Amino acid sequence: MTAAPIHTERLTMRLYEPADAQKILTYYSDPEVCRYLLHPAWSHVDAVAAVGKRMKRIGLHTQALAMVVEHEGTVVGNVEAWLVDGSPSLVELGWTFSPTVAGRGYATEAVLAVIDHVFSLPQIHRVSAQMDGRNDASARLAKRVGMRQEAHFRQNWWCKGEWTDTLVYALLRSDR
């Protein structure tokens, strides 16, 4: 039971294909995009490896769902959902979008569509997102899609040579 493409008014979220390595590299190779991610900017080899892993994430029945976000045939970002701590009811989300489409509402539209998809599964109780405490854009996105901030962990993660804060946002099925 794989996730079919998810369509919104302007976007299509679909499973990864091998050719997506070059497409996502257009933004994952940007150090500023990766500033608050757990990894540095990618090379072509990194993108190919990541797409290979993400192609296996075809639905929450396989523990994870990874989708690229397209606007008019161009990949503009990606959204992932995965089961947390082996629970069939708890899902965490992650997202990355190209800065070339910032401010157009694509991230909000895509994340809301994936949240709708996740909550269409009756066993899902909670969706959460964790992010670097300095990532204001992701925190604003989490709020826009209805998540509420539940935690701000101070200097709890060693990343890229420094201690960083972590923000946790969540949305319950009953919040919708």
Chimera marker file (.cmm) of the C-alpha trace (Angstrom):
<marker_set name="trace">
<marker id="1" x="0.000" y="0.000" z="0.000" r="1" g="1" b="0" radius="0.5"/>
<marker id="2" x="2.132" y="2.854" z="-1.267" r="1" g="1" b="0" radius="0.5"/>
<marker id="3" x="1.126" y="6.475" z="-1.081" r="1" g="1" b="0" radius="0.5"/>
<marker id="4" x="-0.391" y="7.604" z="-4.347" r="1" g="1" b="0" radius="0.5"/>
<marker id="5" x="0.582" y="11.044" z="-5.489" r="1" g="1" b="0" radius="0.5"/>
<marker id="6" x="-1.052" y="13.721" z="-3.365" r="1" g="1" b="0" radius="0.5"/>
<marker id="7" x="-2.425" y="16.654" z="-5.337" r="1" g="1" b="0" radius="0.5"/>
<marker id="8" x="-3.340" y="20.119" z="-4.103" r="1" g="1" b="0" radius="0.5"/>
<marker id="9" x="-4.484" y="23.123" z="-6.067" r="1" g="1" b="0" radius="0.5"/>
<marker id="10" x="-0.921" y="23.986" z="-7.123" r="1" g="1" b="0" radius="0.5"/>
<marker id="11" x="1.291" y="21.078" z="-6.081" r="1" g="1" b="0" radius="0.5"/>
<marker id="12" x="1.926" y="17.391" z="-6.508" r="1" g="1" b="0" radius="0.5"/>
<marker id="13" x="3.645" y="15.342" z="-3.810" r="1" g="1" b="0" radius="0.5"/>
<marker id="14" x="4.973" y="12.077" z="-5.219" r="1" g="1" b="0" radius="0.5"/>
<marker id="15" x="7.379" y="9.302" z="-4.308" r="1" g="1" b="0" radius="0.5"/>
<marker id="16" x="11.045" y="9.688" z="-5.228" r="1" g="1" b="0" radius="0.5"/>
<marker id="17" x="12.516" y="8.541" z="-8.554" r="1" g="1" b="0" radius="0.5"/>
<marker id="18" x="16.236" y="8.140" z="-9.414" r="1" g="1" b="0" radius="0.5"/>
<marker id="19" x="16.240" y="11.339" z="-11.513" r="1" g="1" b="0" radius="0.5"/>
<marker id="20" x="15.274" y="13.336" z="-8.415" r="1" g="1" b="0" radius="0.5"/>
<marker id="21" x="18.878" y="13.297" z="-7.163" r="1" g="1" b="0" radius="0.5"/>
<marker id="22" x="19.835" y="16.127" z="-9.503" r="1" g="1" b="0" radius="0.5"/>
<marker id="23" x="16.570" y="17.949" z="-8.833" r="1" g="1" b="0" radius="0.5"/>
<marker id="24" x="16.932" y="18.077" z="-5.047" r="1" g="1" b="0" radius="0.5"/>
<marker id="25" x="20.640" y="18.805" z="-5.351" r="1" g="1" b="0" radius="0.5"/>
<marker id="26" x="19.679" y="22.250" z="-6.688" r="1" g="1" b="0" radius="0.5"/>
<marker id="27" x="18.766" y="23.236" z="-3.121" r="1" g="1" b="0" radius="0.5"/>
<marker id="28" x="20.548" y="20.679" z="-0.918" r="1" g="1" b="0" radius="0.5"/>
<marker id="29" x="23.889" y="21.824" z="-2.370" r="1" g="1" b="0" radius="0.5"/>
<marker id="30" x="23.253" y="25.302" z="-0.912" r="1" g="1" b="0" radius="0.5"/>
<marker id="31" x="25.040" y="25.711" z="2.463" r="1" g="1" b="0" radius="0.5"/>
<marker id="32" x="22.375" y="28.178" z="3.576" r="1" g="1" b="0" radius="0.5"/>
<marker id="33" x="19.605" y="25.600" z="2.988" r="1" g="1" b="0" radius="0.5"/>
<marker id="34" x="21.570" y="23.053" z="5.044" r="1" g="1" b="0" radius="0.5"/>
<marker id="35" x="22.492" y="25.527" z="7.766" r="1" g="1" b="0" radius="0.5"/>
<marker id="36" x="19.971" y="24.107" z="10.253" r="1" g="1" b="0" radius="0.5"/>
<marker id="37" x="19.937" y="20.527" z="8.945" r="1" g="1" b="0" radius="0.5"/>
<marker id="38" x="22.001" y="17.748" z="10.481" r="1" g="1" b="0" radius="0.5"/>
<marker id="39" x="24.274" y="17.477" z="7.439" r="1" g="1" b="0" radius="0.5"/>
<marker id="40" x="26.396" y="19.890" z="5.408" r="1" g="1" b="0" radius="0.5"/>
<marker id="41" x="25.594" y="20.889" z="1.836" r="1" g="1" b="0" radius="0.5"/>
<marker id="42" x="25.428" y="17.850" z="-0.424" r="1" g="1" b="0" radius="0.5"/>
<marker id="43" x="27.520" y="16.727" z="-3.330" r="1" g="1" b="0" radius="0.5"/>
<marker id="44" x="26.049" y="14.792" z="-6.256" r="1" g="1" b="0" radius="0.5"/>
<marker id="45" x="27.112" y="11.542" z="-4.549" r="1" g="1" b="0" radius="0.5"/>
<marker id="46" x="25.249" y="12.558" z="-1.371" r="1" g="1" b="0" radius="0.5"/>
<marker id="47" x="22.093" y="13.330" z="-3.350" r="1" g="1" b="0" radius="0.5"/>
<marker id="48" x="22.173" y="9.991" z="-5.174" r="1" g="1" b="0" radius="0.5"/>
<marker id="49" x="22.617" y="8.129" z="-1.867" r="1" g="1" b="0" radius="0.5"/>
<marker id="50" x="19.810" y="10.090" z="-0.203" r="1" g="1" b="0" radius="0.5"/>
<marker id="51" x="17.403" y="9.464" z="-3.071" r="1" g="1" b="0" radius="0.5"/>
<marker id="52" x="18.279" y="5.765" z="-2.987" r="1" g="1" b="0" radius="0.5"/>
<marker id="53" x="17.271" y="5.630" z="0.690" r="1" g="1" b="0" radius="0.5"/>
<marker id="54" x="14.190" y="7.785" z="0.224" r="1" g="1" b="0" radius="0.5"/>
<marker id="55" x="12.909" y="5.674" z="-2.671" r="1" g="1" b="0" radius="0.5"/>
<marker id="56" x="12.331" y="2.892" z="-0.110" r="1" g="1" b="0" radius="0.5"/>
<marker id="57" x="10.140" y="5.146" z="2.050" r="1" g="1" b="0" radius="0.5"/>
<marker id="58" x="6.864" y="4.504" z="0.271" r="1" g="1" b="0" radius="0.5"/>
<marker id="59" x="4.353" y="4.718" z="3.112" r="1" g="1" b="0" radius="0.5"/>
<marker id="60" x="3.938" y="4.561" z="6.849" r="1" g="1" b="0" radius="0.5"/>
<marker id="61" x="3.325" y="0.817" z="6.512" r="1" g="1" b="0" radius="0.5"/>
<marker id="62" x="7.078" y="0.674" z="5.720" r="1" g="1" b="0" radius="0.5"/>
<marker id="63" x="7.849" y="2.987" z="8.660" r="1" g="1" b="0" radius="0.5"/>
<marker id="64" x="8.327" y="6.092" z="6.506" r="1" g="1" b="0" radius="0.5"/>
<marker id="65" x="6.989" y="8.114" z="3.611" r="1" g="1" b="0" radius="0.5"/>
<marker id="66" x="9.270" y="10.392" z="1.577" r="1" g="1" b="0" radius="0.5"/>
<marker id="67" x="7.863" y="12.618" z="-1.154" r="1" g="1" b="0" radius="0.5"/>
<marker id="68" x="9.157" y="15.310" z="-3.442" r="1" g="1" b="0" radius="0.5"/>
<marker id="69" x="7.009" y="18.391" z="-3.937" r="1" g="1" b="0" radius="0.5"/>
<marker id="70" x="6.484" y="19.560" z="-7.508" r="1" g="1" b="0" radius="0.5"/>
<marker id="71" x="5.068" y="22.796" z="-8.845" r="1" g="1" b="0" radius="0.5"/>
<marker id="72" x="4.375" y="22.794" z="-12.573" r="1" g="1" b="0" radius="0.5"/>
<marker id="73" x="6.733" y="19.840" z="-13.035" r="1" g="1" b="0" radius="0.5"/>
<marker id="74" x="9.643" y="21.371" z="-11.084" r="1" g="1" b="0" radius="0.5"/>
<marker id="75" x="10.761" y="19.896" z="-7.764" r="1" g="1" b="0" radius="0.5"/>
<marker id="76" x="10.565" y="22.709" z="-5.205" r="1" g="1" b="0" radius="0.5"/>
<marker id="77" x="10.948" y="20.766" z="-1.964" r="1" g="1" b="0" radius="0.5"/>
<marker id="78" x="10.366" y="17.556" z="-0.093" r="1" g="1" b="0" radius="0.5"/>
<marker id="79" x="8.342" y="16.348" z="2.882" r="1" g="1" b="0" radius="0.5"/>
<marker id="80" x="8.853" y="13.179" z="4.904" r="1" g="1" b="0" radius="0.5"/>
<marker id="81" x="6.789" y="11.415" z="7.559" r="1" g="1" b="0" radius="0.5"/>
<marker id="82" x="7.998" y="8.544" z="9.712" r="1" g="1" b="0" radius="0.5"/>
<marker id="83" x="6.790" y="6.499" z="12.654" r="1" g="1" b="0" radius="0.5"/>
<marker id="84" x="8.368" y="7.458" z="15.972" r="1" g="1" b="0" radius="0.5"/>
<marker id="85" x="9.794" y="4.983" z="18.477" r="1" g="1" b="0" radius="0.5"/>
<marker id="86" x="8.141" y="2.030" z="16.782" r="1" g="1" b="0" radius="0.5"/>
<marker id="87" x="4.662" y="3.312" z="17.605" r="1" g="1" b="0" radius="0.5"/>
<marker id="88" x="2.021" y="2.876" z="14.891" r="1" g="1" b="0" radius="0.5"/>
<marker id="89" x="0.267" y="6.031" z="16.182" r="1" g="1" b="0" radius="0.5"/>
<marker id="90" x="3.024" y="8.660" z="16.420" r="1" g="1" b="0" radius="0.5"/>
<marker id="91" x="4.466" y="10.364" z="13.339" r="1" g="1" b="0" radius="0.5"/>
<marker id="92" x="7.234" y="12.904" z="12.922" r="1" g="1" b="0" radius="0.5"/>
<marker id="93" x="7.475" y="15.205" z="9.909" r="1" g="1" b="0" radius="0.5"/>
<marker id="94" x="10.446" y="16.830" z="8.234" r="1" g="1" b="0" radius="0.5"/>
<marker id="95" x="10.609" y="19.217" z="5.289" r="1" g="1" b="0" radius="0.5"/>
<marker id="96" x="13.054" y="21.133" z="3.144" r="1" g="1" b="0" radius="0.5"/>
<marker id="97" x="12.192" y="23.623" z="0.395" r="1" g="1" b="0" radius="0.5"/>
<marker id="98" x="14.150" y="25.527" z="-2.192" r="1" g="1" b="0" radius="0.5"/>
<marker id="99" x="14.716" y="29.157" z="-1.242" r="1" g="1" b="0" radius="0.5"/>
<marker id="100" x="13.709" y="30.095" z="-4.796" r="1" g="1" b="0" radius="0.5"/>
<marker id="101" x="10.059" y="29.467" z="-3.856" r="1" g="1" b="0" radius="0.5"/>
<marker id="102" x="10.073" y="31.095" z="-0.416" r="1" g="1" b="0" radius="0.5"/>
<marker id="103" x="7.053" y="33.217" z="0.383" r="1" g="1" b="0" radius="0.5"/>
<marker id="104" x="4.672" y="31.581" z="-2.097" r="1" g="1" b="0" radius="0.5"/>
<marker id="105" x="2.888" y="29.301" z="0.371" r="1" g="1" b="0" radius="0.5"/>
<marker id="106" x="4.094" y="26.078" z="-1.248" r="1" g="1" b="0" radius="0.5"/>
<marker id="107" x="5.610" y="24.705" z="1.967" r="1" g="1" b="0" radius="0.5"/>
<marker id="108" x="2.411" y="25.368" z="3.903" r="1" g="1" b="0" radius="0.5"/>
<marker id="109" x="0.279" y="23.797" z="1.183" r="1" g="1" b="0" radius="0.5"/>
<marker id="110" x="2.504" y="20.711" z="0.901" r="1" g="1" b="0" radius="0.5"/>
<marker id="111" x="2.881" y="20.103" z="4.635" r="1" g="1" b="0" radius="0.5"/>
<marker id="112" x="-0.869" y="20.516" z="5.203" r="1" g="1" b="0" radius="0.5"/>
<marker id="113" x="-1.543" y="17.975" z="2.441" r="1" g="1" b="0" radius="0.5"/>
<marker id="114" x="0.870" y="15.466" z="3.977" r="1" g="1" b="0" radius="0.5"/>
<marker id="115" x="-0.669" y="16.034" z="7.426" r="1" g="1" b="0" radius="0.5"/>
<marker id="116" x="-4.107" y="15.358" z="5.910" r="1" g="1" b="0" radius="0.5"/>
<marker id="117" x="-2.737" y="12.186" z="4.335" r="1" g="1" b="0" radius="0.5"/>
<marker id="118" x="-1.156" y="11.034" z="7.598" r="1" g="1" b="0" radius="0.5"/>
<marker id="119" x="-4.328" y="11.679" z="9.594" r="1" g="1" b="0" radius="0.5"/>
<marker id="120" x="-6.365" y="9.815" z="6.981" r="1" g="1" b="0" radius="0.5"/>
<marker id="121" x="-4.856" y="6.713" z="8.573" r="1" g="1" b="0" radius="0.5"/>
<marker id="122" x="-7.139" y="5.949" z="11.531" r="1" g="1" b="0" radius="0.5"/>
<marker id="123" x="-4.361" y="4.780" z="13.848" r="1" g="1" b="0" radius="0.5"/>
<marker id="124" x="-2.449" y="8.081" z="13.770" r="1" g="1" b="0" radius="0.5"/>
<marker id="125" x="-2.895" y="10.065" z="16.986" r="1" g="1" b="0" radius="0.5"/>
<marker id="126" x="-0.118" y="12.671" z="16.879" r="1" g="1" b="0" radius="0.5"/>
<marker id="127" x="2.144" y="14.394" z="14.371" r="1" g="1" b="0" radius="0.5"/>
<marker id="128" x="5.256" y="16.234" z="15.533" r="1" g="1" b="0" radius="0.5"/>
<marker id="129" x="8.215" y="18.118" z="14.088" r="1" g="1" b="0" radius="0.5"/>
<marker id="130" x="11.591" y="18.889" z="15.636" r="1" g="1" b="0" radius="0.5"/>
<marker id="131" x="13.914" y="21.583" z="14.380" r="1" g="1" b="0" radius="0.5"/>
<marker id="132" x="16.981" y="23.619" z="15.188" r="1" g="1" b="0" radius="0.5"/>
<marker id="133" x="15.903" y="26.394" z="17.535" r="1" g="1" b="0" radius="0.5"/>
<marker id="134" x="17.382" y="29.008" z="15.193" r="1" g="1" b="0" radius="0.5"/>
<marker id="135" x="15.285" y="27.886" z="12.227" r="1" g="1" b="0" radius="0.5"/>
<marker id="136" x="12.633" y="30.589" z="12.382" r="1" g="1" b="0" radius="0.5"/>
<marker id="137" x="11.197" y="29.719" z="8.954" r="1" g="1" b="0" radius="0.5"/>
<marker id="138" x="10.463" y="26.117" z="9.985" r="1" g="1" b="0" radius="0.5"/>
<marker id="139" x="9.001" y="27.239" z="13.316" r="1" g="1" b="0" radius="0.5"/>
<marker id="140" x="6.676" y="29.651" z="11.499" r="1" g="1" b="0" radius="0.5"/>
<marker id="141" x="5.663" y="26.874" z="9.097" r="1" g="1" b="0" radius="0.5"/>
<marker id="142" x="4.873" y="24.510" z="11.980" r="1" g="1" b="0" radius="0.5"/>
<marker id="143" x="2.615" y="27.182" z="13.496" r="1" g="1" b="0" radius="0.5"/>
<marker id="144" x="0.921" y="27.917" z="10.148" r="1" g="1" b="0" radius="0.5"/>
<marker id="145" x="-0.069" y="24.265" z="9.733" r="1" g="1" b="0" radius="0.5"/>
<marker id="146" x="-1.642" y="24.222" z="13.189" r="1" g="1" b="0" radius="0.5"/>
<marker id="147" x="1.124" y="22.746" z="15.296" r="1" g="1" b="0" radius="0.5"/>
<marker id="148" x="1.739" y="24.127" z="18.744" r="1" g="1" b="0" radius="0.5"/>
<marker id="149" x="5.133" y="24.493" z="20.349" r="1" g="1" b="0" radius="0.5"/>
<marker id="150" x="5.527" y="21.924" z="23.103" r="1" g="1" b="0" radius="0.5"/>
<marker id="151" x="9.199" y="22.220" z="23.986" r="1" g="1" b="0" radius="0.5"/>
<marker id="152" x="12.333" y="24.280" z="23.652" r="1" g="1" b="0" radius="0.5"/>
<marker id="153" x="15.307" y="22.195" z="24.660" r="1" g="1" b="0" radius="0.5"/>
<marker id="154" x="18.335" y="24.362" z="25.329" r="1" g="1" b="0" radius="0.5"/>
<marker id="155" x="21.678" y="23.250" z="23.894" r="1" g="1" b="0" radius="0.5"/>
<marker id="156" x="20.635" y="19.598" z="23.794" r="1" g="1" b="0" radius="0.5"/>
<marker id="157" x="22.122" y="18.651" z="20.408" r="1" g="1" b="0" radius="0.5"/>
<marker id="158" x="25.749" y="18.733" z="19.275" r="1" g="1" b="0" radius="0.5"/>
<marker id="159" x="25.684" y="19.588" z="15.583" r="1" g="1" b="0" radius="0.5"/>
<marker id="160" x="28.349" y="20.869" z="13.223" r="1" g="1" b="0" radius="0.5"/>
<marker id="161" x="30.725" y="21.733" z="16.041" r="1" g="1" b="0" radius="0.5"/>
<marker id="162" x="28.318" y="23.523" z="18.372" r="1" g="1" b="0" radius="0.5"/>
<marker id="163" x="25.569" y="22.925" z="20.881" r="1" g="1" b="0" radius="0.5"/>
<marker id="164" x="22.188" y="23.821" z="19.424" r="1" g="1" b="0" radius="0.5"/>
<marker id="165" x="18.664" y="24.182" z="20.784" r="1" g="1" b="0" radius="0.5"/>
<marker id="166" x="15.778" y="22.003" z="19.607" r="1" g="1" b="0" radius="0.5"/>
<marker id="167" x="12.166" y="23.123" z="19.190" r="1" g="1" b="0" radius="0.5"/>
<marker id="168" x="9.361" y="20.558" z="19.230" r="1" g="1" b="0" radius="0.5"/>
<marker id="169" x="5.977" y="21.246" z="17.661" r="1" g="1" b="0" radius="0.5"/>
<marker id="170" x="3.019" y="18.863" z="17.572" r="1" g="1" b="0" radius="0.5"/>
<marker id="171" x="-0.544" y="18.447" z="16.390" r="1" g="1" b="0" radius="0.5"/>
<marker id="172" x="-3.036" y="15.936" z="17.760" r="1" g="1" b="0" radius="0.5"/>
<marker id="173" x="-5.820" y="14.414" z="15.723" r="1" g="1" b="0" radius="0.5"/>
<marker id="174" x="-8.223" y="16.053" z="18.199" r="1" g="1" b="0" radius="0.5"/>
<marker id="175" x="-6.723" y="19.499" z="17.462" r="1" g="1" b="0" radius="0.5"/>
<marker id="176" x="-8.067" y="19.427" z="13.906" r="1" g="1" b="0" radius="0.5"/>
<link id1="1" id2="2" r="1" g="1" b="0" radius="0.2"/>
<link id1="2" id2="3" r="1" g="1" b="0" radius="0.2"/>
<link id1="3" id2="4" r="1" g="1" b="0" radius="0.2"/>
<link id1="4" id2="5" r="1" g="1" b="0" radius="0.2"/>
<link id1="5" id2="6" r="1" g="1" b="0" radius="0.2"/>
<link id1="6" id2="7" r="1" g="1" b="0" radius="0.2"/>
<link id1="7" id2="8" r="1" g="1" b="0" radius="0.2"/>
<link id1="8" id2="9" r="1" g="1" b="0" radius="0.2"/>
<link id1="9" id2="10" r="1" g="1" b="0" radius="0.2"/>
<link id1="10" id2="11" r="1" g="1" b="0" radius="0.2"/>
<link id1="11" id2="12" r="1" g="1" b="0" radius="0.2"/>
<link id1="12" id2="13" r="1" g="1" b="0" radius="0.2"/>
<link id1="13" id2="14" r="1" g="1" b="0" radius="0.2"/>
<link id1="14" id2="15" r="1" g="1" b="0" radius="0.2"/>
<link id1="15" id2="16" r="1" g="1" b="0" radius="0.2"/>
<link id1="16" id2="17" r="1" g="1" b="0" radius="0.2"/>
<link id1="17" id2="18" r="1" g="1" b="0" radius="0.2"/>
<link id1="18" id2="19" r="1" g="1" b="0" radius="0.2"/>
<link id1="19" id2="20" r="1" g="1" b="0" radius="0.2"/>
<link id1="20" id2="21" r="1" g="1" b="0" radius="0.2"/>
<link id1="21" id2="22" r="1" g="1" b="0" radius="0.2"/>
<link id1="22" id2="23" r="1" g="1" b="0" radius="0.2"/>
<link id1="23" id2="24" r="1" g="1" b="0" radius="0.2"/>
<link id1="24" id2="25" r="1" g="1" b="0" radius="0.2"/>
<link id1="25" id2="26" r="1" g="1" b="0" radius="0.2"/>
<link id1="26" id2="27" r="1" g="1" b="0" radius="0.2"/>
<link id1="27" id2="28" r="1" g="1" b="0" radius="0.2"/>
<link id1="28" id2="29" r="1" g="1" b="0" radius="0.2"/>
<link id1="29" id2="30" r="1" g="1" b="0" radius="0.2"/>
<link id1="30" id2="31" r="1" g="1" b="0" radius="0.2"/>
<link id1="31" id2="32" r="1" g="1" b="0" radius="0.2"/>
<link id1="32" id2="33" r="1" g="1" b="0" radius="0.2"/>
<link id1="33" id2="34" r="1" g="1" b="0" radius="0.2"/>
<link id1="34" id2="35" r="1" g="1" b="0" radius="0.2"/>
<link id1="35" id2="36" r="1" g="1" b="0" radius="0.2"/>
<link id1="36" id2="37" r="1" g="1" b="0" radius="0.2"/>
<link id1="37" id2="38" r="1" g="1" b="0" radius="0.2"/>
<link id1="38" id2="39" r="1" g="1" b="0" radius="0.2"/>
<link id1="39" id2="40" r="1" g="1" b="0" radius="0.2"/>
<link id1="40" id2="41" r="1" g="1" b="0" radius="0.2"/>
<link id1="41" id2="42" r="1" g="1" b="0" radius="0.2"/>
<link id1="42" id2="43" r="1" g="1" b="0" radius="0.2"/>
<link id1="43" id2="44" r="1" g="1" b="0" radius="0.2"/>
<link id1="44" id2="45" r="1" g="1" b="0" radius="0.2"/>
<link id1="45" id2="46" r="1" g="1" b="0" radius="0.2"/>
<link id1="46" id2="47" r="1" g="1" b="0" radius="0.2"/>
<link id1="47" id2="48" r="1" g="1" b="0" radius="0.2"/>
<link id1="48" id2="49" r="1" g="1" b="0" radius="0.2"/>
<link id1="49" id2="50" r="1" g="1" b="0" radius="0.2"/>
<link id1="50" id2="51" r="1" g="1" b="0" radius="0.2"/>
<link id1="51" id2="52" r="1" g="1" b="0" radius="0.2"/>
<link id1="52" id2="53" r="1" g="1" b="0" radius="0.2"/>
<link id1="53" id2="54" r="1" g="1" b="0" radius="0.2"/>
<link id1="54" id2="55" r="1" g="1" b="0" radius="0.2"/>
<link id1="55" id2="56" r="1" g="1" b="0" radius="0.2"/>
<link id1="56" id2="57" r="1" g="1" b="0" radius="0.2"/>
<link id1="57" id2="58" r="1" g="1" b="0" radius="0.2"/>
<link id1="58" id2="59" r="1" g="1" b="0" radius="0.2"/>
<link id1="59" id2="60" r="1" g="1" b="0" radius="0.2"/>
<link id1="60" id2="61" r="1" g="1" b="0" radius="0.2"/>
<link id1="61" id2="62" r="1" g="1" b="0" radius="0.2"/>
<link id1="62" id2="63" r="1" g="1" b="0" radius="0.2"/>
<link id1="63" id2="64" r="1" g="1" b="0" radius="0.2"/>
<link id1="64" id2="65" r="1" g="1" b="0" radius="0.2"/>
<link id1="65" id2="66" r="1" g="1" b="0" radius="0.2"/>
<link id1="66" id2="67" r="1" g="1" b="0" radius="0.2"/>
<link id1="67" id2="68" r="1" g="1" b="0" radius="0.2"/>
<link id1="68" id2="69" r="1" g="1" b="0" radius="0.2"/>
<link id1="69" id2="70" r="1" g="1" b="0" radius="0.2"/>
<link id1="70" id2="71" r="1" g="1" b="0" radius="0.2"/>
<link id1="71" id2="72" r="1" g="1" b="0" radius="0.2"/>
<link id1="72" id2="73" r="1" g="1" b="0" radius="0.2"/>
<link id1="73" id2="74" r="1" g="1" b="0" radius="0.2"/>
<link id1="74" id2="75" r="1" g="1" b="0" radius="0.2"/>
<link id1="75" id2="76" r="1" g="1" b="0" radius="0.2"/>
<link id1="76" id2="77" r="1" g="1" b="0" radius="0.2"/>
<link id1="77" id2="78" r="1" g="1" b="0" radius="0.2"/>
<link id1="78" id2="79" r="1" g="1" b="0" radius="0.2"/>
<link id1="79" id2="80" r="1" g="1" b="0" radius="0.2"/>
<link id1="80" id2="81" r="1" g="1" b="0" radius="0.2"/>
<link id1="81" id2="82" r="1" g="1" b="0" radius="0.2"/>
<link id1="82" id2="83" r="1" g="1" b="0" radius="0.2"/>
<link id1="83" id2="84" r="1" g="1" b="0" radius="0.2"/>
<link id1="84" id2="85" r="1" g="1" b="0" radius="0.2"/>
<link id1="85" id2="86" r="1" g="1" b="0" radius="0.2"/>
<link id1="86" id2="87" r="1" g="1" b="0" radius="0.2"/>
<link id1="87" id2="88" r="1" g="1" b="0" radius="0.2"/>
<link id1="88" id2="89" r="1" g="1" b="0" radius="0.2"/>
<link id1="89" id2="90" r="1" g="1" b="0" radius="0.2"/>
<link id1="90" id2="91" r="1" g="1" b="0" radius="0.2"/>
<link id1="91" id2="92" r="1" g="1" b="0" radius="0.2"/>
<link id1="92" id2="93" r="1" g="1" b="0" radius="0.2"/>
<link id1="93" id2="94" r="1" g="1" b="0" radius="0.2"/>
<link id1="94" id2="95" r="1" g="1" b="0" radius="0.2"/>
<link id1="95" id2="96" r="1" g="1" b="0" radius="0.2"/>
<link id1="96" id2="97" r="1" g="1" b="0" radius="0.2"/>
<link id1="97" id2="98" r="1" g="1" b="0" radius="0.2"/>
<link id1="98" id2="99" r="1" g="1" b="0" radius="0.2"/>
<link id1="99" id2="100" r="1" g="1" b="0" radius="0.2"/>
<link id1="100" id2="101" r="1" g="1" b="0" radius="0.2"/>
<link id1="101" id2="102" r="1" g="1" b="0" radius="0.2"/>
<link id1="102" id2="103" r="1" g="1" b="0" radius="0.2"/>
<link id1="103" id2="104" r="1" g="1" b="0" radius="0.2"/>
<link id1="104" id2="105" r="1" g="1" b="0" radius="0.2"/>
<link id1="105" id2="106" r="1" g="1" b="0" radius="0.2"/>
<link id1="106" id2="107" r="1" g="1" b="0" radius="0.2"/>
<link id1="107" id2="108" r="1" g="1" b="0" radius="0.2"/>
<link id1="108" id2="109" r="1" g="1" b="0" radius="0.2"/>
<link id1="109" id2="110" r="1" g="1" b="0" radius="0.2"/>
<link id1="110" id2="111" r="1" g="1" b="0" radius="0.2"/>
<link id1="111" id2="112" r="1" g="1" b="0" radius="0.2"/>
<link id1="112" id2="113" r="1" g="1" b="0" radius="0.2"/>
<link id1="113" id2="114" r="1" g="1" b="0" radius="0.2"/>
<link id1="114" id2="115" r="1" g="1" b="0" radius="0.2"/>
<link id1="115" id2="116" r="1" g="1" b="0" radius="0.2"/>
<link id1="116" id2="117" r="1" g="1" b="0" radius="0.2"/>
<link id1="117" id2="118" r="1" g="1" b="0" radius="0.2"/>
<link id1="118" id2="119" r="1" g="1" b="0" radius="0.2"/>
<link id1="119" id2="120" r="1" g="1" b="0" radius="0.2"/>
<link id1="120" id2="121" r="1" g="1" b="0" radius="0.2"/>
<link id1="121" id2="122" r="1" g="1" b="0" radius="0.2"/>
<link id1="122" id2="123" r="1" g="1" b="0" radius="0.2"/>
<link id1="123" id2="124" r="1" g="1" b="0" radius="0.2"/>
<link id1="124" id2="125" r="1" g="1" b="0" radius="0.2"/>
<link id1="125" id2="126" r="1" g="1" b="0" radius="0.2"/>
<link id1="126" id2="127" r="1" g="1" b="0" radius="0.2"/>
<link id1="127" id2="128" r="1" g="1" b="0" radius="0.2"/>
<link id1="128" id2="129" r="1" g="1" b="0" radius="0.2"/>
<link id1="129" id2="130" r="1" g="1" b="0" radius="0.2"/>
<link id1="130" id2="131" r="1" g="1" b="0" radius="0.2"/>
<link id1="131" id2="132" r="1" g="1" b="0" radius="0.2"/>
<link id1="132" id2="133" r="1" g="1" b="0" radius="0.2"/>
<link id1="133" id2="134" r="1" g="1" b="0" radius="0.2"/>
<link id1="134" id2="135" r="1" g="1" b="0" radius="0.2"/>
<link id1="135" id2="136" r="1" g="1" b="0" radius="0.2"/>
<link id1="136" id2="137" r="1" g="1" b="0" radius="0.2"/>
<link id1="137" id2="138" r="1" g="1" b="0" radius="0.2"/>
<link id1="138" id2="139" r="1" g="1" b="0" radius="0.2"/>
<link id1="139" id2="140" r="1" g="1" b="0" radius="0.2"/>
<link id1="140" id2="141" r="1" g="1" b="0" radius="0.2"/>
<link id1="141" id2="142" r="1" g="1" b="0" radius="0.2"/>
<link id1="142" id2="143" r="1" g="1" b="0" radius="0.2"/>
<link id1="143" id2="144" r="1" g="1" b="0" radius="0.2"/>
<link id1="144" id2="145" r="1" g="1" b="0" radius="0.2"/>
<link id1="145" id2="146" r="1" g="1" b="0" radius="0.2"/>
<link id1="146" id2="147" r="1" g="1" b="0" radius="0.2"/>
<link id1="147" id2="148" r="1" g="1" b="0" radius="0.2"/>
<link id1="148" id2="149" r="1" g="1" b="0" radius="0.2"/>
<link id1="149" id2="150" r="1" g="1" b="0" radius="0.2"/>
<link id1="150" id2="151" r="1" g="1" b="0" radius="0.2"/>
<link id1="151" id2="152" r="1" g="1" b="0" radius="0.2"/>
<link id1="152" id2="153" r="1" g="1" b="0" radius="0.2"/>
<link id1="153" id2="154" r="1" g="1" b="0" radius="0.2"/>
<link id1="154" id2="155" r="1" g="1" b="0" radius="0.2"/>
<link id1="155" id2="156" r="1" g="1" b="0" radius="0.2"/>
<link id1="156" id2="157" r="1" g="1" b="0" radius="0.2"/>
<link id1="157" id2="158" r="1" g="1" b="0" radius="0.2"/>
<link id1="158" id2="159" r="1" g="1" b="0" radius="0.2"/>
<link id1="159" id2="160" r="1" g="1" b="0" radius="0.2"/>
<link id1="160" id2="161" r="1" g="1" b="0" radius="0.2"/>
<link id1="161" id2="162" r="1" g="1" b="0" radius="0.2"/>
<link id1="162" id2="163" r="1" g="1" b="0" radius="0.2"/>
<link id1="163" id2="164" r="1" g="1" b="0" radius="0.2"/>
<link id1="164" id2="165" r="1" g="1" b="0" radius="0.2"/>
<link id1="165" id2="166" r="1" g="1" b="0" radius="0.2"/>
<link id1="166" id2="167" r="1" g="1" b="0" radius="0.2"/>
<link id1="167" id2="168" r="1" g="1" b="0" radius="0.2"/>
<link id1="168" id2="169" r="1" g="1" b="0" radius="0.2"/>
<link id1="169" id2="170" r="1" g="1" b="0" radius="0.2"/>
<link id1="170" id2="171" r="1" g="1" b="0" radius="0.2"/>
<link id1="171" id2="172" r="1" g="1" b="0" radius="0.2"/>
<link id1="172" id2="173" r="1" g="1" b="0" radius="0.2"/>
<link id1="173" id2="174" r="1" g="1" b="0" radius="0.2"/>
<link id1="174" id2="175" r="1" g="1" b="0" radius="0.2"/>
<link id1="175" id2="176" r="1" g="1" b="0" radius="0.2"/>
</marker_set>
